[in-house]
């Protein structure tokens, strides 16, 4: 009887331990919004300042916020201890869908004023404590001619210019199908707060005759030949693991072009938002993306709707991609999502900020895989050392 009691106790303890493991957040909590609030956390971006400080930004989304009529806000945090703890830097109103970057010793935020709002940029000279206000074309209000869409996407410097991808919605209705790809650029020594410093490329719409539905959330990166390209997420209906679109950018930033014969790229996770950066030490491009293993392929009609696996992927040429390592994974693809990851190199590691749909500490699930209740920081150690999966 005593042995039976011990066995039952061990079984109960094991079940409770497994449940707690399931609820354990897979990283450091930076911000949290309980599913019951109906306010969800999105647009994570991270940057490392010259003194080693990590700066993180994010915002909130959801139908409740859409209906509130309140100004969109970007929420800021900093970490002085390599991401172990985070402190609030406050909020910025009328600032949305932003990415952080540094240039010439200054910290910048670039995004929109609202959901499909004006294009803006803000600048900080004190590590994110205070920021300029985009009042007009001299102070950061860059474009107000269209409804702009973007996300925390990277910038790149090449040929003495800084480049960034954006989209606009024309005609201004629906999601995705009317997004036009654009690249903006400016001389690196110019005043980035002045609208006149920025060159806007031509705008390319997604052709409904192509396979797929839309492109969005483009990444600018320099290819092996030194040419700036814009790689966009491709919204498709497909049983694969994702696809991206590669557009070429002229040196002066005035012209972008797409060849449908060669521009579609099979990329694991290419149908959800991703950030691509080049590692000169390894000579490879890296990303953290929503790879779909074979056992989950085809469960949803579009690969962009499967976000329960986060993988480290890499490429030598931006067209042939390999899955290097599974970073996070959970079997609950309906309620769990590790998505919209922004990241930076930090020596031998990658430091990342992840929009995360996950279980609350009491076991309550997220509203959905899409409607995320956490922004999580995660360090990926020795990212160059992998046992390649695919």
Secondary structure, DSSP 8 states (H G I E B T S, - for coil): -HHHHHHHHHHHHHHHHHHHHHHS-SSEEEEE--GGGT-EEEEEEEEE-TTS-EEEEEEEESHHHHHH----EEEEEEESSTTSS-EEEEEEET-EEEEEEEETTEEEEEEESSTTEEEEEEEESSTTSS-----STTTTEEEEEEEEE--S--EEEETTEEEEEEEEESSS-SSSTTEEEEEEEEETTS-TTSGGGEEE---EE--TTSSSSEEEEEEEEE-TTS-EEEEEEEE---SSS-EEEEEEE-TTSS-EE--TTT-EEE-TTTTS---EEEETTTTEEEEEE----GGGTTSSSSGGG--SEEEEEEESSSSSEEEEEEEEE-S-TTT-EEEEEEEEEETTEEEEEEEEE---TTS---S-SSS--EEEEEEETTTT------
